[in-house]
């Protein structure tokens, strides 16, 4: 490699690194607007098949988009209504639960007291003095008053983005395809749209059904164990399971605290989290691979990095969209980089719009490593 080539590659790498850093900074500072819009796009991809079926029945796209938004609001509202009462009851019991936790953990007081005495002896020997830090805490009313306008604005952005995305998704796709300056690029972009829509919608629909089933199983198991409000913990297990790895860990810690505050013995207190972890292991190792398919299985390390990155970037919203965003990246790379195949189910399971197996024309045209094969124009978008 000559010096000129090395300098060229170094300059290209530097430009790529600077562009990546600029993108991260833009995502961070634009999270107020970009986070709800991105969430709306992925939810719209999941609910897009419902709008498509309504449109095939002769309903206008604008009306079908309104129906999709109302369906989503109804589902979320019903979920929140179902968990509101038991969640309020547990919130009222927090002081009692804290006292019970202290009783359960009383066996740790003696070693902790020994450590405290040792600290006092060290402080006396070094002549140090303790420092008391007073933290001024805002009241709940002040916190709500500060957060309410921001939350309402983000909800408005989310629902507006969801409506306009579902209502104009076909026009948006057609407009982007018209911007492509040659046939080959138009073919690639059309297949990127197809792969992203199918992969994300199939994944989100499938994982939603799986998580609901897991929540029902957790509710039944906790009810058999005698844990109060099993429906609440089942609903929480459903919600947290969307954030794989981190969500189940948080849920296990919550159930451990519930067990310590509910049962009298330490052994019985560990039954709820262990039962949940067992059900979660069955779901992760058997149910999800069977329903979604082995071909959509991603590298666990890459998945963990994606979840950690998006949680750091956008918080809970980022944790939810981490896997759909990763699937989108794989779908784009699969149509640009030879040797990478877009993730997709091995067989249709929820949606009939499965992209595997591909039609014969697409099989002949998909490998980008064969430049001799002429690109074939896909059918016009709906």
C-alpha positions, 0 to 999 in steps of 0.5 A: 500500500502506497502512502497516497492510498494510506492517506486516502483511506485515513481521510475516508475513515476520519470523515466517517468517524466525524459523520458518526459523531455528528449523527450521535450528537444530533440524535442526542440533542434532537431527542425531544422531537426525534424520539416520539417520531421514531417510536411513531414510525415503528408503531406505524409499521407494526399497525400498517397491515391493519390500515392496509386491510381497511383500505382494501375494504374501500376505506380512505387512507385518512380514515384508516389512519384515524382508526389505527390511532384509535385502536392504539389509544384503546389498547394503551388506555385499556392496559393503563386502566387495568393496572391503575388500581393495583398499582395505586394499592401497592404504592399505598403499601410501600411504607408497610412493605419497607418495614417488612423488608427491614424485618426480612433483612434483619439478619444483615444488621449485625455484619453491617453494624460491625462495618459501621463500627469499623468505619467509626474507628477509622474516622477516629484514628484519622481525625476525620469528621462526618459530612452531612449533605442536605439535598433540597427535594422538589415536591411532587406537585412541582415535579408534575408541573415541570414535566407535564408540558414536555410530556404533553408535547411529546404525546402530541408529536407522537400521535400526529406522527403516527397518524400522518405516517400511516395515512401517507406511507404509500405517498411517502414511499412513492415520492422517495422512489421518484427521487432515485436517479436510476433504475438500479438505485430505485430497485434497491430502495424499493427492496429496502422499503419492503424488507424494513416494513416486513421485518419490523412489522413481523417482529413487533407483532410476533414479539407483542403476542409472545410478551402477552402470552408471557404476561399471562403465564407469569400472572397465573404462576404468581397467582398459584404462589399466592403473590398479591396482584398477579395481574399487575406483575404479569402486565409489567412482565409483558411491558418490560420484556420488550427491552430484552436482557435489561427488562427481565433483570429489572422485573426479577428485582421487582419480584424479589422485592415483592417476595420479600415484602409478601412472604415470611421466609427468605426461601419463599421470597425467592420463589416469585423471581425464580419462577419468572426467570424460568418462564422467561428462559422458556420464552427466550430459548424455545417460544421466540425462536420457534415463532420468529424463526432462527433467521431473525436471531441476531448476535446477542452482543450486538443486541446488548450494545444496541439496547445500551446505546439507545437507552443511554440516548433516549431512555425508555423509548430508546430501549423499546425501539432498539431492536426495530432500529437494529432490524432496520439497519440489517435490512438496509445493509442486506440490500447494499453490502454483499453477503448480508441477508436481511433478517426475516422469519423463516416462514410466515407466521403472523403476517401473510406478507412474508418476504421469504421465500422470495419470488423467482425474479427477486431470487435472480436479482437480489445478489448484489455481488453479481453485477452482470445480472440486470436489475429488475424493476419491482412492481409499482408500490401500492 
